[in-house]
Amino acid sequence: MKPAGLVVFLAALHGALPPQLQSQDLDRGIRREVASYLKLLERGKPEPVAALYARTATPASLGDGQATQGRQAITELYRQFFEAAGKARLAPDSVYVIPLGETSALAWFRFRWVRGGAGGGVVSLVYVREGPRWAILHDHMSLTAGATDEVELARPPYEGPPRPPRTSETCLVSKISDGDTIECQTVGKVRLIGIDAPESDQPPHGAAATRSLERLIPIGSRIALERDVNPRDQYGRVLAYLWYESQLVNWWMVREGWAVAYRFEPDVRWADLLSKAETAARGETRGLWAVGGFTCMPFDHRKNRC
């Protein structure tokens, strides 16, 4: 939700508020809280950041298509973020404070990463009074083009394999499950051969990879499936190379930095090309390579190695 839309939504909850209700004390207090929040992000410790959140109500954090509720879950969310991106330093534009009542307010600001990512976005924080202190009840981060999951680089030329054989079956994309798994009408779940994308429990990189795959093959797209040796994996998913508009989607996910090459015998028809695509993406720091998205490789994450 855009900041303006969030303001309208919250104002609707609390009733229309005339401008004269805006308090200078409230404004100064919220600005101090935002400054504390940014300072703690730079220290890179999850517990002090989570301590800023509400205790008498269940706080929530939204971002990258995921919702996290509760102080313990939010603590773990920050822990994963710091492990993946390191200490974060945001350089905010002007902070805007909008009173939502005598005991609540919305603060939002545009930012750019100084450390911990590339690009920028918008952060909104909803504060509520808890006794003598202000606490964060809700946060939401929206990343703009060029942010951690969308580093802006000119798209490279397609250098993947030629179009698939005419015998490939086709299907309509009905769901993007994650960065290397989709669902197709009449086919079911399909696992992309030869690539490995961050898992959904690796925020924010898993969600970034998922969105990137959806940009390549939007829901409703008709794609072609090319099989290799094994028809299905151990989970019953169809194993396939995905072709859209005569280009290999698997290759694009690796070449643009949203997945890594994953060689798994005997399904290695395009393994060498995928490996070269990974080398190129890494050398150009494309996609998640620019923000430490592969500090813990997906297969290592699944085995709890990092």
C-alpha positions as CSV (number, residue, x, y, z in Angstrom):
1,M,0.0,0.0,0.0
2,K,1.3,3.4,-0.9
3,P,1.9,5.9,2.0
4,A,-1.0,8.1,0.9
5,G,-3.3,5.0,0.8
6,L,-2.2,3.9,4.2
7,V,-2.9,7.4,5.6
8,V,-6.4,7.3,4.3
9,F,-7.0,3.8,5.6
10,L,-5.7,4.7,9.1
11,A,-7.6,8.0,9.2
12,A,-10.8,6.1,8.4
13,L,-10.2,3.9,11.4
14,H,-9.7,6.8,13.8
15,G,-12.1,9.4,12.2
16,A,-11.4,12.6,10.4
17,L,-8.8,14.7,12.1
18,P,-8.7,18.5,11.6
19,P,-5.2,19.9,11.1
20,Q,-5.3,21.9,14.4
21,L,-5.1,18.6,16.4
22,Q,-1.5,18.1,15.3
23,S,0.6,18.6,18.4
24,Q,4.2,19.9,18.2
25,D,5.0,17.7,21.2
26,L,3.7,14.6,19.5
27,D,5.6,15.5,16.3
28,R,8.9,15.9,18.2
29,G,8.3,12.8,20.2
30,I,7.6,10.6,17.1
31,R,10.7,12.1,15.3
32,R,12.8,11.1,18.3
33,E,11.4,7.6,18.1
34,V,12.2,7.3,14.3
35,A,15.7,8.5,15.0
36,S,16.1,5.8,17.7
37,Y,14.8,3.2,15.3
38,L,17.3,4.1,12.6
39,K,20.1,4.2,15.1
40,L,19.3,0.7,16.3
41,L,19.1,-0.6,12.7
42,E,22.6,0.6,12.2
43,R,23.9,-1.3,15.2
44,G,22.6,-4.6,13.7
45,K,21.2,-6.2,16.9
46,P,17.6,-7.7,16.5
47,E,16.5,-7.6,20.1
48,P,16.9,-3.8,20.7
49,V,15.0,-3.1,17.5
50,A,12.2,-5.5,18.4
51,A,12.0,-3.9,21.9
52,L,10.6,-0.8,20.2
53,Y,7.5,-2.6,19.2
54,A,4.2,-2.8,21.1
55,R,3.8,-5.0,24.2
56,T,0.2,-4.5,25.1
57,A,-1.0,-5.3,21.5
58,T,0.2,-7.6,18.9
59,P,2.6,-5.8,16.5
60,A,2.8,-6.5,12.8
61,S,5.4,-6.1,10.1
62,L,4.6,-6.1,6.4
63,G,6.9,-6.1,3.5
64,D,7.8,-8.1,0.4
65,G,4.4,-9.7,0.3
66,Q,4.9,-11.2,3.8
67,A,3.2,-10.5,7.1
68,T,4.8,-11.1,10.5
69,Q,3.0,-10.8,13.8
70,G,4.2,-10.8,17.4
71,R,7.3,-9.5,19.0
72,Q,9.1,-12.9,19.0
73,A,8.4,-13.4,15.2
74,I,9.5,-9.8,14.5
75,T,12.7,-10.4,16.5
76,E,13.5,-13.4,14.3
77,L,12.7,-11.4,11.2
78,Y,15.3,-8.7,12.1
79,R,17.8,-11.5,13.0
80,Q,17.4,-13.0,9.5
81,F,17.7,-9.5,7.9
82,F,20.9,-8.6,9.8
83,E,22.4,-12.0,9.0
84,A,21.7,-11.6,5.3
85,A,22.4,-7.9,4.8
86,G,24.6,-7.0,7.7
87,K,24.1,-3.7,9.6
88,A,21.7,-1.4,7.8
89,R,22.0,2.3,7.5
90,L,19.2,4.2,6.0
91,A,19.6,7.8,4.8
92,P,16.0,9.1,5.1
93,D,14.4,12.0,3.3
94,S,12.2,14.3,5.4
95,V,10.2,12.4,8.0
96,Y,6.5,13.1,7.8
97,V,4.4,12.7,11.0
98,I,0.6,12.5,10.8
99,P,-1.4,12.4,14.1
100,L,-4.1,9.7,14.2
101,G,-5.4,10.7,17.6
102,E,-3.9,11.7,21.0
103,T,-2.3,8.3,21.4
104,S,-1.3,7.2,17.9
105,A,0.5,8.6,14.9
106,L,1.9,7.6,11.5
107,A,5.5,8.4,10.5
108,W,6.7,7.7,7.0
109,F,9.8,8.6,5.0
110,R,11.5,7.8,1.8
111,F,15.0,6.3,2.1
112,R,18.0,5.2,0.3
113,W,20.4,2.5,1.5
114,V,23.8,3.6,2.7
115,R,24.7,0.1,3.8
116,G,22.7,-3.1,3.8
117,G,21.4,-2.8,0.2
118,A,21.1,-0.7,-2.9
119,G,18.4,1.7,-4.0
120,G,15.7,2.8,-1.7
121,G,12.0,2.9,-0.9
122,V,9.4,4.0,1.6
123,V,9.0,3.0,5.3
124,S,5.9,3.7,7.3
125,L,5.7,3.2,11.1
126,V,2.5,3.3,13.1
127,Y,3.1,4.4,16.7
128,V,0.8,4.0,19.7
129,R,1.1,5.2,23.3
130,E,2.0,2.5,25.9
131,G,2.2,4.4,29.2
132,P,5.1,6.9,29.1
133,R,6.5,5.5,25.8
134,W,5.7,5.4,22.2
135,A,5.8,1.9,20.6
136,I,5.6,0.6,17.0
137,L,2.4,-1.2,16.4
138,H,2.8,-1.7,12.6
139,D,5.6,-1.2,10.1
140,H,5.6,-1.5,6.3
141,M,8.6,-1.2,3.9
142,S,8.0,-0.7,0.2
143,L,11.0,-1.0,-2.0
144,T,11.2,1.1,-5.2
145,A,13.0,0.2,-8.4
146,G,16.7,-0.2,-7.6
147,A,16.1,-1.4,-4.0
148,T,17.4,-4.6,-2.5
149,D,15.3,-6.8,-4.7
150,E,15.3,-4.7,-7.8
151,V,18.8,-3.4,-8.6
152,E,18.5,-1.5,-11.8
153,L,20.9,-2.7,-14.5
154,A,20.4,-2.8,-18.2
155,R,19.0,-6.2,-19.1
156,P,21.7,-8.3,-20.8
157,P,21.1,-9.8,-24.2
158,Y,19.5,-13.3,-24.3
159,E,22.3,-15.8,-24.7
160,G,20.5,-18.9,-23.5
161,P,19.7,-21.9,-25.6
162,P,17.6,-21.8,-28.7
163,R,13.9,-22.3,-28.6
164,P,12.7,-25.7,-27.4
165,P,11.6,-28.6,-29.6
166,R,8.1,-28.5,-31.0
167,T,7.1,-31.5,-29.0
168,S,7.2,-29.5,-25.7
169,E,3.8,-29.5,-23.9
170,T,2.2,-26.1,-23.0
171,C,0.2,-24.9,-20.1
172,L,-1.2,-21.8,-18.5
173,V,0.6,-20.4,-15.4
174,S,-1.9,-20.4,-12.5
175,K,0.4,-19.6,-9.5
176,I,4.0,-18.6,-8.8
177,S,4.9,-20.5,-5.6
178,D,8.5,-19.2,-5.2
179,G,11.5,-18.4,-7.3
180,D,11.9,-21.9,-8.7
181,T,8.4,-23.4,-8.5
182,I,5.1,-22.7,-10.2
183,E,1.7,-24.2,-10.8
184,C,0.3,-24.8,-14.2
185,Q,-3.3,-25.6,-15.2
186,T,-3.7,-29.3,-16.2
187,V,-0.1,-30.0,-15.1
188,G,0.1,-29.1,-11.4
189,K,3.3,-28.1,-9.6
190,V,6.3,-27.6,-11.7
191,R,9.9,-27.3,-10.4
192,L,12.3,-25.4,-12.7
193,I,15.2,-27.7,-13.6
194,G,18.8,-26.5,-13.0
195,I,18.2,-23.5,-10.7
196,D,17.8,-22.8,-7.0
197,A,16.2,-19.7,-5.6
198,P,16.0,-18.4,-2.0
199,E,13.3,-20.1,0.0
200,S,10.2,-18.3,1.2
201,D,11.6,-18.4,4.8
202,Q,14.7,-16.4,3.7
203,P,13.2,-12.9,3.8
204,P,13.4,-10.6,2.0
205,H,15.3,-12.5,-0.7
206,G,12.8,-15.3,-1.2
207,A,9.9,-12.9,-1.9
208,A,12.2,-10.9,-4.3
209,A,12.9,-14.0,-6.3
210,T,9.2,-15.0,-6.4
211,R,8.2,-11.5,-7.7
212,S,11.0,-11.7,-10.3
213,L,9.8,-15.0,-11.7
214,E,6.2,-13.6,-11.8
215,R,7.5,-10.7,-13.8
216,L,9.1,-13.1,-16.3
217,I,5.9,-15.3,-16.6
218,P,2.9,-13.4,-15.3
219,I,-0.1,-15.5,-14.1
220,G,-2.1,-16.5,-17.2
221,S,0.9,-16.7,-19.5
222,R,1.1,-19.7,-21.8
223,I,4.4,-21.4,-21.4
224,A,6.1,-24.5,-22.9
225,L,7.6,-27.2,-20.8
226,E,10.7,-29.1,-21.8
227,R,11.5,-32.3,-19.9
228,D,14.9,-33.8,-19.2
229,V,15.6,-37.3,-17.9
230,N,13.5,-37.5,-14.7
231,P,9.8,-36.6,-15.1
232,R,9.2,-35.7,-11.5
233,D,11.1,-35.0,-8.3
234,Q,10.8,-36.7,-4.9
235,Y,7.9,-34.4,-4.0
236,G,5.9,-35.3,-7.1
237,R,6.5,-32.0,-8.9
238,V,6.9,-32.0,-12.6
239,L,10.5,-31.3,-13.5
240,A,10.9,-29.0,-16.5
241,Y,12.6,-26.2,-18.3
242,L,10.2,-23.3,-18.9
243,W,10.0,-21.5,-22.2
244,Y,8.2,-18.2,-22.7
245,E,8.3,-16.3,-26.0
246,S,11.0,-18.7,-27.2
247,Q,13.4,-17.9,-24.3
248,L,14.4,-20.1,-21.4
249,V,12.9,-18.7,-18.2
250,N,15.3,-20.9,-16.0
251,W,18.3,-19.1,-17.7
252,W,16.8,-15.6,-17.2
253,M,16.3,-16.3,-13.4
254,V,20.0,-17.2,-13.1
255,R,21.3,-14.5,-15.5
256,E,19.5,-11.7,-13.7
257,G,20.6,-12.8,-10.3
258,W,17.4,-14.2,-8.7
259,A,18.6,-17.8,-8.6
260,V,21.8,-19.8,-8.8
261,A,22.7,-22.7,-11.0
262,Y,21.9,-26.1,-9.4
263,R,23.4,-29.1,-11.1
264,F,21.5,-32.3,-10.2
265,E,22.3,-35.4,-12.2
266,P,21.0,-36.7,-14.6
267,D,18.9,-33.6,-15.5
268,V,21.8,-31.5,-16.8
269,R,20.8,-30.7,-20.5
270,W,21.4,-26.9,-20.0
271,A,23.7,-27.1,-16.9
272,D,26.7,-25.6,-18.5
273,L,24.8,-22.6,-19.9
274,L,23.2,-22.0,-16.5
275,S,26.6,-22.2,-14.8
276,K,27.9,-19.5,-17.2
277,A,24.8,-17.4,-16.6
278,E,25.5,-17.5,-12.8
279,T,29.1,-16.5,-13.3
280,A,28.1,-13.5,-15.4
281,A,25.4,-12.4,-12.9
282,R,27.7,-12.7,-10.0
283,G,30.4,-10.8,-11.8
284,E,28.0,-8.0,-12.6
285,T,26.4,-8.1,-9.1
286,R,22.9,-8.4,-10.6
287,G,19.8,-9.0,-8.5
288,L,20.4,-10.6,-5.2
289,W,24.1,-10.8,-5.7
290,A,24.1,-7.0,-5.1
291,V,22.6,-7.3,-1.6
292,G,24.1,-10.5,-0.1
293,G,21.1,-12.6,-1.2
294,F,23.2,-15.7,-1.6
295,T,25.3,-15.3,1.5
296,C,23.5,-18.4,2.6
297,M,22.8,-20.5,-0.5
298,P,19.3,-22.0,-0.7
299,F,20.5,-25.6,-0.5
300,D,22.6,-24.7,2.6
301,H,19.6,-23.0,4.2
302,R,17.5,-26.1,3.7
303,K,20.1,-28.2,5.5
304,N,20.4,-25.6,8.4
305,R,24.1,-25.0,7.6
306,C,23.8,-21.2,8.0
